[in-house]
Amino acid sequence: MNDDRLAGEATDEAPEAATPVAAEEGDGPGTPPGPEPDEPAEPSASGGTDASGDIGDSGGMEDSGPAAETPGTPEAPETPGTAPRSAVAEALAAAVRAVESGERPAASFFNEPKPAARPARPARPAPAPRAAAAPPARAAVIPPSAELTEVLAAGGAPEQLAGQVAATLGEHAAEALREDPWRLLAVPGVRPEQADGFARALLGAECGPGDERRARALVGWLLERAALAGHTVLESSALRAELARRSVPDADEALQSAVAEGSVLVFREGPEPEETEETAEADGSGEPVRLLLGLDRYAMAEESLADGLARLANAAGRDEDLAGWEDAAAGAPSPSAAELIRAVAAAGLVTHSGGEAARAEPAALIAAAEGLGLRACAAAHTEDGRRRLAGLGVTDAVTVAGLLSGQEGPGRDEDGALALDVLAVLDAPQLDVETAALLVESLADGTRLVLSGDPGVLWSAGPGRVFADVVASRTCPAVVSRTPDPGPVGELVSGIAIGELQQVDAPGKEVVIVPVRDPGEAVHRTVQLVADSVPRAIGVPAERTQVITPGHGGPAGTRALNAALKERLNPGPGRFGGFDPGDRVAYVPAPGRMVPGTVVSADAEGLRLDCGGTPVVVPPARVAEEVRHGWAVTAHQAAGTRWEAAVVVLPGDAAATLTRSWVYTAFSRGERHLSVVHGVDQALARAVAEVPATERDTRLRPLLEAQLRPAG
């Protein structure tokens, strides 16, 4: 890296250390980008907090999936009237303890001859009319009733919570809380100790840590927290340990109660019962059997996604002229583009890995498919990604959200499927399991699907790791681009992708390190870079420079940085709910989607934004939830978007949260220039070399391996 100062930079600092700068983690990987409370970041869906830093190189792919396993089989929940719930609880509790301790083989308890049937694929949505781009529809706001306000007051809960409670529990929220006070735990932001206090106030002496309602609520809360961290399932042992830590006297009974109600599903991963018995008899040991529990919504989404991907991969009856595909490949602009075109000609499901420069290859594929008379489309994660595709010649590129809503793209056919023959999804690592399931279910048999992305970036904000699991399953052709990202920034991030943080030659100050001693100095240097140094030395104005930091809270988090940058770049009283015309903002219409914008004005209808030329009106009740200042964002928010220049802030308190994927994501956001405000000493190099993405517990890989043969 270049340690030269930018023109105008102060020089009263110690010389830069020889080691490369260290990257930090920012907003929790699984935490939806956008306004968040001041809490430690949760482990992210992309592996670690948003400050984790792992960068994928344009010519390689990181296999971060777990070891291949036999798919788990859903255990059928006990239906009312077939057996007492206590008997079911005792039986499965014994299974859990004995199997995990190794005392008995799994076959002693699980004797189904076949895996339980997967749920049938839901019907495709009805054809959606095409419409001009518009803000996404928002859920109707349910006003809190006087009765709900009374119940909350009786339990000692703040009145301001009433709106969230009504939105979460519905119009009968007051009645639901009287019957089960721990249902308050389903409201975002409410913690177990707060729900316990609320229940004590309402129930008095009847309230106890062993209350079945409390245990059931805790199971759901723990699984929801796991989903925020990116997991679709958790091991039963981990759940039992957490329940015991929260004073639940019988964790097994609590788990079985949740399973019997059907909101939590149980899966077994490992050899089938017969295989376990044979292995144990042969060598006295057997492969471990994992018992996994997950919320039904994510379990069903993962099952549906696996079925849909297998359906596309197995689709037969290709009618296209393969000679035409070969001619298109022969005329491709690069060898990697030719390889991708040939792979898509022969298969219904293909993965494609590469960095920013490799995006030209799916663009070449779309052009080739259109040249063959096929209905082809490329979809990106963000509006900026769509614009970058347009710059590569894909003039009708769309966003995934716009394609699914019907506001962008070709619309749907008479059967409700997207009217497409070829779909290339770029930024595929940003697909969470529910969005991916909906997208795949919207494709007709015979549609060719390409999942393309940079394997080094942070994973999705929502649960799952779809792209990594599909690649790791090795059940479809995988094309790895050989097109490297150019320039010093490209060289730097390519090294990070393989765990090397190296110095790069940057004669044009493309990469600059600014050492700092404390968070206060980090904020000061960041403002100086954005407002003065980068515009003067690099020629990139402040409005096209993005600051990226590990988290929202702390002395150098997004809140502190945005306050300092606003004071310097657009001072004002914040007369529109804290915002002024000209403020840069991060608009978050849905979890995992951050749209950069600028405040235009405000009126009775709400805060008016300009989001890349698209006018957006955010209703007053939604502003606090969906809009925050956007001069500084986290790496998760920045994923899928690039700016001319990026300033990455690494305060000392972020050292423990850094990962390679976070560093890779943050460092690769600048097209022309990267400044690193470096205060983590050796932690950056250690993170890049030793801390890859945090694992997520998912089931997609083994589900795919059970349905598809390994690709040749």
N, C-alpha and C positions, 0 to 999 in steps of 0.2 A: 504494500500500500504506500501511497505517497504521503509523506508526513510534512510536506510543505504547507505553509499557511496560505490561505486565500489572501488576495490583495486586501489590505485594510484590516487583517486580523491582528489582534494584540499579540505581542511576542514576549510577554513577561511570564511565560510558563516554562516549566521544566521541559527539556527535550523529550520527544516521543520515545517510548520504549520500543525496543527492536521487535517485540512480539506484536503480532497483528491484533487489531482491536477486538474486543469481546462483545458478543451480542447478548441481549437480554430477552426476557420473556415479558409479554405485555398483558393483554387482556386474556382471561382464561380461554383456552382453545375451545372449550365447549360452550363458553358463555356467549350468548348472542351479541354481536357487535351493537353498540348503541349505548344509550344512557344506562349506567349500571351503578349499583351501590358501592360504597367504599369497602370492599371485602377482598381478601386474598383471592387471586385468580384460581379458578378450579382447573383441574387437569383438562386439557382440551381435546376436542375431537380430533384435532390435528396432532395431538400428542404433546401434552404439556400445556403450560399457560401460554397466553398469547405472546409471552416473551420468549418462548422457546425458539431456538434458531437452528433450522437445518435447511440447507440449500441444496437443491438437486442440480446436477450438472446436465448440460444440454445433451450430452451423449450417453448418459447412463440412466439406470433406474434402480431405486432402492427398494428392495423387497422387505417391507416392514410387516408383512403378515405373519400370523402365528404359524406354528408347524401344522402341517396338514392333519386334519382330524376327521373322523367319521361324523356325519351330521348328527346333531342332537335330535332326539325324538320327543315331540311334545307329549307330556303326560296328560292324559285326559282328566280334567278336574271332576271331582265327584259331583254328581247331580243330586239335588235334593230328593230324598226318599229312597235312594238306593242303598245307603249305608250311613250310619251315624258319622258325623264329621270327626269326632274324636278318634274313631277307629282308623279313619284315613290318615289323620294326623300322626297317630302312633306308628302306623305301618311305614309311612314315608320318612318319618323322623328316624326310625330305626335304620331304614335304608341309607339315609344320608350319613349317619354316624358310622355305620359298619363299612360302607363302601369307601368313604374317605379315609378311614383309619386303616384300611387294609385287612380288617378282621374277616370279612367275607367277600366273595366275588359279587359283582353286580347282578349276575344271573340269579342269585338267591332271592332277589326282590323284583327284578324287572323281567317278566317272562312273555312280553308280547311277541307274537311270531313275526310281526312286521312293524315298521315304523307307522305311527298314526298318519292318516291321510292328511295332506296339507290342505289348507282352506282353498276353496274354489276361487278362481280369479274373479274379482268383482267386474261387473259389467262396465264397459267403457262409458265415459260420460257422453251425454248427448252432444251432437255437433254444436260448436259454439260459433256465433256470428263474429265475423272479423270487425274490429273497431279500431279507432284511432287510439294511440297510446294515451293512457290516463293513469292516475294514481290507483293502486290496487284497492279493491273494496275492503272496507273495514267492518269488523263485527259490530253489530248493534250494541249500543251502550244501554245496560239495564240500570235504571235509577234505583238506588237503595230505598227500601221501604222504611217507614217509621218503626215497624216491628223489628227489622234487622238492626236499626240503630239502637233500639232498646236492648236487644240481646248482646250486642257488642259492648254497650256501656255496662251491662250487668257483669260481663266477663272481664272488664277492665281493659278492653281493646280500644285503641284510639278511633274516634269517629271518622277520621280521614281514611280509615281502612274500608269503610262501608262500600265504596264504589268497586274496589277490587274484589271484595267478597261476593258482591252481587254478580259481577262479571264471571267469577269462577264457579260459583255454586248455583246461579240461576235465580229465578224469581222466588223460589221457596227456600232461599238461603237461611232465613231465620228459623224456620221449622227444622231444617237439616242440622243446624248448629245446636238446637235444643236437644235433639235426639242423639247427636254425636258431636260434642264440642271439638274433638280432635280433627274434624273435617276442616277446621281452620288451617291446618297444616298444608292443605292443597293450594292455598293462596300464595302466589309468588312472594318471596321475601320473608315469609313467616317461618320461624325456626322452632324446633321441638320444645325448647324451654319456654318459649312464648305460648305455644299451644297448650303446654302443661299448665301454665299459670291461668290461662283462660278457662281450661276445664276445671281446675280447682275452684275458681270463683263461681262457676255455675253448678258444679256437682257437690261441692263441700266434702263431707266425710266419705261419700261414695267414690270419690276419685282415688285411684291407686295406680302404681306403675304397671300392674299386671292386667289392667283393663283390656279386654279383647279389642275394643275400639281403638285404643291407643296403639296397640301393637300393629293392628292392620294399617293404621294411618302412617306409622313409621316405616313399614315395608314399602308402601307406595312412595313416601317422601325420599327414602334412600334410593329407590330405583329412578325416580325423577332426577335426583341430584346426579346419579350416574349418567343419565342421558345428557345432562348439561355438560358433563365431562367427556361425552362422545361414545359412551358404552351403550350397546343395545341390550346386553345381558350382564349379570354379575354372578360369580360363583356363590353357591349357597353358603359355603364356609365364610366368605367375606360378609355376607348379609347377617349370618348368625352372630359373628363377632361384633358387628356394629349394633345389633339389637341388644346384645348382652352389655355392651358398653353404655347403652342408654337405659339400663336397669330393667329390661324386659325379662321377667323371671323364666319364661319358657320360650326360647327363640324358635325352636322347632314347631311348637304349636302355633306361634305367630305366623310362620311361613306357610304352614298348611292351611291356616284359616284364610290367608290371602289367596292361595291356590284354589281352595274349594269354592271361593266366590267367583273365580274366573277372571279376575282382573290381572292376575299374575300367572304366567305360564311357566312350566318346568320343562327343561330339556336335558337330555343325557348326551354327552359327547364322549366317545371312546368306542372300543370294540363292542360288537353285539354280544348279548349274554352267552350264546353258544361259543363264540370265539374266546371270551374271557375264561370260560371253564376249561377249554382245551389248552389254552396257553398256560393257565395256572397248573394243570396236571403235568404238562410237559416240562416246565422249568421252575415250578414253584413260585412264579411271579406272573404278573399280568400288567398290561398297559393300564395306566390310571384312568378311571372314569370320572369325568367332571359333571357335576350337577349344576346347571345354570338356571337362573330365574330372570325373567324379563317381563316388562309391561306388555300387555297384549298388542297395543298399537304398533310398537316397534318390532315385536316378534312377527306380527302379520305382515308388516311392510317388508321385512327381510325375506320372509317366505315368498311373498308375491314377487319381489324383485328377482330372486333366484329363479323362480318359475319363468318369469318373463324373459330373462336373459337366456335361459336354456331354450325357450321357445324360438327366440330370434336366431340363436346359434345353430339350432337344428332345422331351421326352415329350409325346405327343399323346393324344387321346381323353379330354379332360376331360368328366366326366359331371355336374359340379355345375351347379346353376342359377345362371347369372351374375346374374340379377336378385336373387337372394338375397344375393350378394356386394355388389351395389350398394346394397341396403337396409342392409346392415351398415356399409358405408362412410358412408352418409348419417347413420347414428346414431353415428359414431365420436366420441370425446371431443375430438379436435383435428384441424385440417386435415392435419397430417403423418401422423396415424394413419389418416385416410381415404385419403390418397395411398398409404400402405403396403398397406392392404387391397385397393385397386384393382389395385396392381401384382402382388400375390400371386394375385389372381383370374385374371390374364391370363398369368402366367409360372410356370415351374417352378423358376426360380432367380432370386433377388432379393437385392441388397445394401441394407443400411440403415445409415446413419451418423448418429451423434449422441452427445451427452454423457450424463450421468447422468439428467437429466430426460427424455431421449428414450427411456429404457427403458420408459416407459409405453406407447409405440407398439407394440412387439412384444407387450406384454401385451394391448393392445386387439385385436391381430390374433388371438391365441390365443382370446380370448373370442368373437370373431366367428366363427372357424372352428368352435369347439365349438357355437355357436348354430346353425350350419348342419348339425350332425350329423356333423362330421368328427372324426377322431381327431387331436388336435393336442397339441403338447408344446413347452415352452420349456426350453432347457438353458443353464446358465451355466458359467463356468470354475471358480468356487469355491463352497464351501458358503455363504459370505456373499452371493455373487451370487444363489444360489438363494433365500436368505431375503429378499433385497430384492425379487425377483420375487414371492414369496409376499405381501409387503406391498403389491404392486400388484394383488393379486387372483388371481395364478396359483398357486393352492394346491398344484397337483401338479407344480410346477417341479422340475427335476432338475439334476444336474451332468453334464457331458459324460462324465466318467469313470464315473459311476454308470450312465448310460444305456448305454454300450458294454459294461460288465461284466454288465448285466442285474440289478444290485442296485437300480436305480431305473428308473422309467418303465414303459411298457406291455408290455415284453417283446417277443418276436419271434413272427412268424407261422410257418405250417408250412413256408415256404420259407427260413426263417432271416433274413428281413428284419425290421427294426423295424416293429412294427404301428402305423404312423403314416401320416396323409395330409398333415399339415403339421408341419414342424419349424422352430422359430426358434432359432438358436444365437446367444446373446448373448456378449459378450466375444470375438468372432470373431478379433480381432488376436492373441489368445493361442493360436490353433490352430497347431501345427506341422504340417509336411507329412504326417508319418506318421499322426498322430491324425486329421487331416482326411480322409486317404485311407480309413482304416478306417471313419470315420463315414459318408462318402458311399457307400462300398461296401455299407454296411448298410441303405441306403434303397432301397425298391422303385421300379420305374419308376412314374411318376405322382405320387410324393411331392413336395410343394412344399417347397423349402428356402430359408430366409431366413438370410443371414449378416449379423449386426448387431453393430456395435461402434463405439467411439470411435477414429477414425483417428489421433488425436494421441498415443495411449499407446504405450509400448514394445511391440515385436513379441514373438513367442513366444520362450520359452527354448530351444526346439528349433529345428532348421533349417527354413528356408522363411519366407515372408511371405505366407501364403495369402490373407488378407483384402485386403491392399494389391494383390496381383497380380490378384485377381479384379476389384476395382474398376478398376484401371488398364487391364485388357483391354477394358473397355466392351462386354462381350459379353452383358450381362444388364441388366435395369432396375436403376437405382441411385436409391434414395430418400434424400435428404439432409434430416434433420429441421430444422425451423425453430423448435424448442422450445429456448430457451436455458436453461442452468443458472442458477438464481436466486442472489441474494445476492452479497456482495463476493467470496467465493471463486470463485463461478461466473463473475463478471465478470473476475477476474484470469486464470483459466485460459483463458477464451475469447480473451483478448488474446494470451496466450502461443501459442495454437494458430496464430495468423496472424503470429507473429514479433514481437509487441509486448509488452514488459514495462512495464506502466503502473501508476501509483499509483491506488488505488481507495479510495473512502470506506468506512470500516469503523467506524461509530459504536459498535457493540457489541464492538469489539476482535475482529472476526471474522478479521482478518489483522494480524499483529504481526511486526515485524522486530527481532531482537536482534543487534546487531553484536558481533563478537568479534575478538580480535587474533591468537589462536593456537589450536591444537587443544586444549590443556589447558583454556583458557577455554571453548571450545565444549562440551567434556564437562561442565564445571561448570554452565554455563548450561542445558544440556539437562536435567540432573538437577533443577535448580531449577524449570524450567518444568513438567516432568512431575509432580514430587512436590508442588509448592507453588502455583505461579502459576496454571496452567491450572485446577486444581480450585477455587481460591479465586475467581478473576476470571470464569471462564467457566462453572463448575459441572460440568465434565467430570472424573470421577475418573481416577486414574492407569491403572486397568485398561481404560479405554476411550480412552486416548490412545496413539497409535503413533508411535514415533520411526523416521525413514527417513533413511538415509545412503548415500553412493555405494558403499562397498565393505565387505568384511569386515575387512581388515587396516588397519594404520595407526593413528596415535594417536587418531583420532576415527572409526574404523570400527566395525562392529557388535560386534566382540569387546570393544573398550575401552568402548564405551557400555553394553553389556550388563553388564559387570563392575561399572561404576559404579552403574547402575540397580539391580542386584541388591543391592549393598551398602546402598543407601538404602531400597529398597522391600521386600526380602525376604531379609535377611541370613541366612546359614547356612553350614554347613561343606561343603555339596554332597555329602552322604553317599550319594546315589544316583548314582554316576558323575559327580559335578559338579553334580547337581540336588538341590533340596529341594522338599518339598511347598509349593505356592503359587507356584513359579517360572512365569513366562510363558515359553512355548517356541514355536518354529517347527518344526512337524513336516513333514517332506518325504518322503511315501511314494513319490514318483516325481519324476523331473526335471521341473521346470516347475510343480509343484503344491506350494504351501505352505499348510498348515492351521494356523491359530493354535490354541494349546491351553494348558492349565495342568497342571502336575504334580500328581497326586493322591497317589501312593505308589509303592512298588517292592517286588517280591518275586522269587522264583526264576524266575517266568515273564517278567519284564521290567519296564520302566518303564511305569507306568499313567498315562494322560493323560485329561483331559476336554477334548475338542475340540468346543466349541459344544454340549455336551449329549450327544455321542456318546462312549462309552468306547472307548479305544484302548490296546492293550498292545503296546509295542515290545520285541521280544526283546533280551536283553543284548547280543548280537553286533551288533545293528543300531543301537543307541543312538548311538554316535559318528558313524555315517554319516547318520542320519535325523533327529536331534533336536539343536537348538541353542537357546540362550536367545533369547527372542523379544520383549523390550521394544524392541529396535532391529532392523530388517530393512533390506534393500536395496529399491530401487524395483521391481526385477523380482519379488522375493518379494511385494511389496505389491500388484502389479497384480491387478485383479479383486476386491479387497477394500477396504472403506472403514470408517473409524472415526469416532467423533464428533469427535475432534480429532487433528491430525497435527502433529508437530514435525519439520521437515526441517532436517537438519544439513549445512551446506556449509563444511567446513574448507578452509583455503587450499590444501592440497595436492591438492584435487580440481578446481581451476580448469580445468586443461587437459583434463579428461575430460568436461566438461559438454556436453550436447546439449539441444536444445529438447524432444525427446520424453521425456528423463529428467526434466526440470523439470516438464513437463506432468503426467507420471504421478505424481511425488512430490507436487506441489502440489495435485493433485485428490483425494488420499486422505482429506482431512478434510471431514466433512459440515458441522460447525458452526464449526470454528475451524482456522486454520493459523498456526503460529509458524515463522519461518524464522531459524535460528541462522546468521548470515551472516558468512562470513569470506573471501569470494572477490572482494571489491571489484567491479570492472567486468566480471568474467568472466561473471557471471550474465546481464547484459544482452546481452553479445556472443553467448553461447550461444543465447539465445532468438532473437536477430535473425539470426544468421549460421550456426548449426551445426544443421542439420536431422538427421534420422536417418541414420546411416551406411547406405550401400547394401548390399544382399546380392545375391550372384549366384544367381539361380534361373532355372528354365525354365518355370514354370507359365504366366506371361502369354503368351509366344509359342505355347505348346501350345494354350491356349484360343483364341487368335486364329486358329489354323489350323483349328479345328473348328467355331467358332461365328461367325456374322455379327455385326457390331457392332449393339448394341441401338439401336432408333430413338429 
